[in-house]
């Protein structure tokens, strides 16, 4: 008969090598994946790193040795870029982006709430119409949209950018929010109605608070599109005082007479808000995409 202590020793002696072999096999299996991820990170991050280090250099140093660290860190490039004109473009982009995000998410949330909680004639046709809006390219509608903006008298104003941006971001945002709203139990809504809540109260006090991740996801996607959009910003706005960063940087380059260090500093200032927004909201962004992809 084998006593318990001897049996435990045998089990430990047998199991430890097995566990070690499994762990080593698991690590070896993950090596190719980690290698691919590291290579992908280098490919994506290095251009940004190159732009950061060269934004602290003079133009001559950029052309003579663009791959090395700066001999002297010129933080004045950023103050020069801000004072030369980036500050105005930055404020314009901020106004347009914030207005577009709030308008898009709010209208899309209302539309998604109606599509998920109300039954009416033509509901499916309206949903298909929203899906069809995702297939409409902005470039295709540029000429009629330009004529419409001229007819409305909003050319060369913030509305000339905000309204088209909201219109083009609503379809995808409605579909994302609708998928998340479908997961809200009807029992919660019925209990709120029995307590005397109106449809508006149910929407604002139940559906919106329960779906913050998908709402923030819609804000991030809309902000990324609006902040970097170039074509509408170039055509629908003529005044220098109203230009956003993508269109303004073209004028900025000519004004600096190709001072590349200051220009790269301006590019970093323009890219920083979106990078920081994604970093701080990454957790909610991933949760929102997961919640918005469960049902359709």
Secondary structure by P-SEA (a helix, b strand, c coil): cccaaaaaaaaaaaaaaaaaaaaaaaaaaaaaaaaaaaaaaaaacaaaaaaaaaccccaaaaaacccccccccccaaaaaaaaacaaaaaaaaaaaaaaaaaaaaaaaaaaaaaaccccccaaaaaaaaaaaaaacccccaaaaaaaaaaaacccccccccaaaaaaaaaaaaaaaaaaaaaaccaaaaaaaaaacccaaaaaacccccccaaaaaaaaaaaaaaaaaccccccccccccccccaaaaaaaaaaaaccaaaaaaaaaaaaaaaaaaaaaaaaaaaaaaaaaaaccc
